[in-house]
């Protein structure tokens, strides 16, 4: 756990700072500019399974998304819970730098998409399978080099992990999909249908600083160290389904729509272990995490005005409003539940609540435009651009999971080698709007939901390279 296991009592960690180049923590960029709801390549298994029936033969497809992410969180001193002596705990004047300032992250992230699709010799039919990770990722925040080796660093050792440590230090949050999908095309109405069923493995493994009272106090009222650490590992298996249609109203026009359900069709339960530390001692507790992920609607169209030109327009609507909270319950408490008041405190029927992390996200959308030009039949070049909205309100924005409005610009190419092999690559730059969260609007919660104030300035920049190869026979 970086520099220390713990220097005080703590409760739990909720989530790693996950990368998002769509809204929320949706990280799918499989296929680059050629991954969309009217695509015919094997990424249709995720975007719109109806597209699988638009091509014939057997295809083996491997895609890798590689991203470089730089992020920072600059926490002002007025976000600190208590400065100066207080009987309940506080941050000393000479510890302000340990509880404020800038934390930074520089990470490389890789995400696979591997699929196989075949028509099995049946005209207008396709059956495929794939595994991929559309949600979340990994992150590791850097140590504060300017804090290491200083007098304040020796006195308040937790400060070396950065001011974002009260929400995240390092870890992983992701959903791995293993999907089987089938599609069929009706020739005369030029209408394709597709259906997919996924087994979804949700995993959370991460560490953070936390105090029992939800504060960011460095010391107790008597001046002894208070700040602690906690580690949680939780996982579950759920089921999701997706379905879609693609219609060709004219020979060179494709219109598509698809839907991806919530994993588990509602609230999910992840089972795991919470490890807390206190003055060098560690204890384990079995916990259950209750959370709900979103469902996704997609629409898109593409038009081939000539043999060497294609234009595309597509978008998605993600119902992040279903992601209201992450509630941790003690696994050994019968009838444990998250009955909470609007201010986050425990309601009259609450039982076994260890910690509740408020999310209260809102629905978000993204829209993209793009086009392709064929320099020759085997060589396609393409460009694209888009916008994705922000899913997270000021009051629950924190460094563990953060989002902002963003623009994307993409450039890529696809090369066919003979009749069997195709190689493609897309470079996408994601430009994030700087996010300033007022201290007065941040984390207005009490009781089991109380957290340190996460007001401050958030910045992020992500560069994404998607490369893929397809073999057809």
C-alpha positions, -999 to 999 in steps of 0.1 A, spaced: 0 0 0 26 25 -11 45 40 18 24 28 48 -1 1 55 -19 24 79 -15 51 105 -50 53 119 -85 37 118 -101 36 83 -131 21 67 -130 13 30 -121 21 -6 -147 23 -33 -132 27 -67 -100 34 -86 -98 64 -108 -109 48 -140 -103 61 -175 -133 73 -196 -131 84 -232 -169 82 -235 -192 93 -207 -188 81 -171 -164 51 -170 -175 37 -204 -141 31 -221 -151 12 -253 -132 23 -284 -130 -11 -300 -125 -9 -338 -116 27 -336 -136 48 -361 -149 16 -376 -167 5 -344 -202 19 -345 -239 7 -346 -239 1 -383 -205 -17 -386 -202 -51 -402 -169 -61 -386 -168 -84 -355 -170 -54 -330 -207 -55 -340 -210 -81 -312 -207 -51 -288 -221 -22 -308 -249 -38 -327 -250 -76 -332 -272 -72 -363 -241 -61 -382 -227 -96 -381 -250 -107 -408 -238 -81 -433 -207 -101 -442 -201 -138 -450 -175 -164 -443 -155 -170 -411 -136 -142 -395 -110 -142 -366 -106 -107 -352 -81 -93 -326 -82 -57 -314 -61 -39 -289 -68 -4 -275 -38 13 -260 -41 45 -241 -19 70 -224 -36 90 -197 -25 121 -178 -48 133 -150 -44 157 -121 -64 169 -91 -55 202 -74 -71 204 -40 -75 238 -23 -67 242 14 -103 253 21 -115 218 12 -98 204 43 -122 193 70 -107 210 101 -75 231 103 -61 238 138 -67 221 171 -100 202 175 -110 176 200 -123 153 173 -91 155 151 -77 180 127 -50 190 102 -22 210 118 -10 242 102 23 225 92 2 197 77 -18 217 52 5 209 24 0 172 32 -38 176 27 -39 199 -3 -20 207 -35 -18 186 -67 -19 149 -73 -10 135 -107 -14 103 -127 5 92 -158 -6 57 -169 -6 34 -199 -37 13 -203 -44 -16 -226 -78 -32 -234 -84 -63 -256 -113 -73 -279 -110 -108 -294 -137 -123 -315 -146 -151 -339 -176 -150 -363 -189 -175 -389 -219 -180 -411 -213 -218 -411 -222 -219 -447 -257 -205 -441 -266 -175 -462 -275 -143 -444 -267 -158 -410 -238 -152 -386 -229 -166 -352 -200 -151 -331 -183 -149 -297 -160 -123 -281 -145 -112 -249 -137 -75 -241 -137 -49 -213 -160 -20 -221 -162 -5 -186 -134 8 -163 -97 1 -162 -67 5 -140 -50 36 -125 -20 43 -102 -15 78 -89 21 90 -85 39 99 -53 45 135 -46 82 138 -52 83 174 -37 69 159 -4 93 130 -1 122 135 23 108 167 38 101 174 74 64 175 67 67 142 48 83 126 79 57 140 102 26 132 80 37 102 59 3 98 42 8 131 24 33 115 0 5 97 -17 -11 129 -29 -43 148 -19 -65 125 -40 -56 96 -16 -88 101 4 -106 88 -27 -81 67 -46 -44 57 -47 -42 28 -71 -62 -2 -82 -87 -16 -107 -123 -14 -115 -136 -32 -146 -164 -52 -162 -152 -81 -185 -178 -93 -210 -178 -128 -226 -205 -125 -253 -222 -149 -277 -242 -133 -305 -263 -143 -335 -277 -124 -365 -299 -130 -395 -306 -108 -425 -339 -107 -444 -327 -102 -480 -356 -84 -497 -364 -58 -470 -326 -56 -464 -333 -58 -427 -309 -75 -402 -316 -86 -366 -291 -95 -339 -291 -107 -304 -263 -112 -279 -260 -127 -244 -230 -119 -221 -215 -132 -190 -201 -102 -171 -174 -104 -145 -173 -72 -124 -141 -67 -104 -130 -40 -79 -96 -40 -63 -81 -8 -49 -67 12 -19 -74 46 -4 -69 67 27 -99 68 51 -109 78 86 -137 63 106 -155 97 109 -154 104 71 -130 133 77 -95 140 62 -79 147 96 -42 139 98 -41 136 136 -64 130 165 -73 156 191 -42 146 211 -19 150 181 -14 113 174 -16 102 138 -52 94 127 -50 88 89 -54 52 78 -56 29 48 -79 3 35 -79 -23 7 -110 -39 -8 -113 -67 -33 -148 -76 -46 -162 -94 -76 -193 -109 -91 -207 -126 -122 -239 -112 -139 -257 -115 -172 -264 -88 -198 -281 -89 -232 -279 -67 -263 -300 -65 -294 -301 -45 -325 -314 -40 -361 -298 -26 -392 -319 -15 -422 -308 -6 -457 -336 17 -471 -314 22 -501 -285 1 -515 -258 25 -502 -275 36 -469 -274 17 -436 -294 28 -405 -288 10 -372 -302 9 -337 -291 -12 -307 -296 -16 -270 -273 -30 -243 -289 -39 -210 -276 -32 -175 -253 -60 -162 -276 -80 -140 -307 -61 -152 -306 -38 -121 -287 -37 -88 -257 -60 -86 -240 -75 -55 -203 -79 -55 -188 -101 -27 -154 -94 -13 -131 -86 15 -123 -53 32 -88 -50 48 -83 -21 72 -51 -10 89 -45 6 123 -11 15 136 5 -13 116 -22 -39 124 -46 -52 97 -80 -68 100 -103 -84 74 -140 -81 70 -163 -98 45 -184 -73 27 -211 -70 0 -211 -41 -25 -244 -30 -39 -243 -9 -72 -261 -5 -105 -245 0 -139 -261 18 -169 -279 5 -200 -270 20 -234 -290 30 -265 -272 35 -298 -283 50 -331 -262 54 -363 -262 57 -400 -237 55 -429 -239 65 -465 -218 55 -495 -224 83 -521 -198 67 -543 -175 36 -543 -146 55 -527 -164 77 -501 -184 68 -470 -200 93 -445 -210 83 -409 -231 97 -381 -237 79 -349 -244 84 -312 -252 68 -279 -273 76 -248 -260 61 -216 -284 60 -186 -258 67 -159 -287 79 -137 -290 43 -126 -256 46 -109 -268 62 -77 -244 49 -51 -219 22 -41 -231 8 -8 -209 -15 13 -226 -38 37 -213 -62 63 -217 -97 49 -223 -113 83 -254 -91 91 -288 -107 84 -311 -85 63 -283 -59 57 -297 -31 35 -289 5 24 -319 23 37 -305 59 37 -320 93 41 -316 120 14 -287 135 33 -269 101 32 -274 93 69 -288 59 78 -326 55 78 -347 38 104 -345 4 86 -308 5 77 -288 -25 88 -251 -34 84 -241 -3 64 -203 -1 65 -200 28 41 -221 44 13 -204 62 -15 -228 86 -33 -227 88 -70 -261 102 -82 -248 104 -117 -270 117 -146 -277 104 -181 -251 113 -207 -248 111 -244 -222 112 -272 -223 120 -309 -197 114 -336 -193 122 -373 -167 106 -396 -159 96 -431 -137 73 -452 -120 76 -485 -106 47 -505 -73 55 -521 -76 22 -539 -99 -8 -532 -76 -23 -505 -66 10 -488 -91 30 -468 -83 62 -448 -107 77 -423 -112 107 -400 -137 114 -372 -147 138 -345 -171 139 -317 -185 151 -284 -193 133 -251 -212 149 -223 -204 148 -186 -222 123 -163 -211 135 -129 -226 164 -109 -204 187 -88 -216 173 -54 -203 137 -61 -173 145 -84 -142 130 -68 -108 117 -80 -119 81 -78 -143 84 -107 -144 117 -126 -158 129 -158 -161 162 -178 -173 174 -212 -149 162 -239 -141 164 -276 -125 137 -297 -105 138 -330 -95 106 -348 -74 96 -378 -68 61 -392 -64 37 -420 -73 1 -430 -53 -21 -454 -65 -53 -470 -37 -78 -478 -51 -102 -504 -85 -116 -498 -79 -130 -463 -61 -104 -441 -70 -69 -431 -51 -46 -408 -64 -13 -393 -54 14 -368 -70 45 -354 -54 73 -333 -78 93 -312 -70 123 -291 -95 131 -263 -96 167 -252 -112 172 -218 -127 205 -205 -111 216 -172 -135 210 -144 -136 233 -113 -157 220 -85 -166 246 -59 -158 235 -23 -193 247 -12 -210 223 -36 -189 192 -28 -199 162 -7 -228 176 13 -235 143 30 -237 130 66 -235 97 85 -225 66 65 -221 87 34 -198 114 47 -166 118 28 -138 144 27 -145 174 5 -135 168 -31 -137 203 -44 -109 215 -66 -96 215 -101 -97 184 -123 -78 180 -156 -73 151 -179 -58 142 -213 -60 108 -230 -44 96 -263 -58 63 -277 -43 40 -303 -66 12 -315 -50 -15 -338 -67 -46 -351 -62 -75 -374 -88 -97 -392 -83 -131 -409 -111 -143 -431 -116 -177 -447 
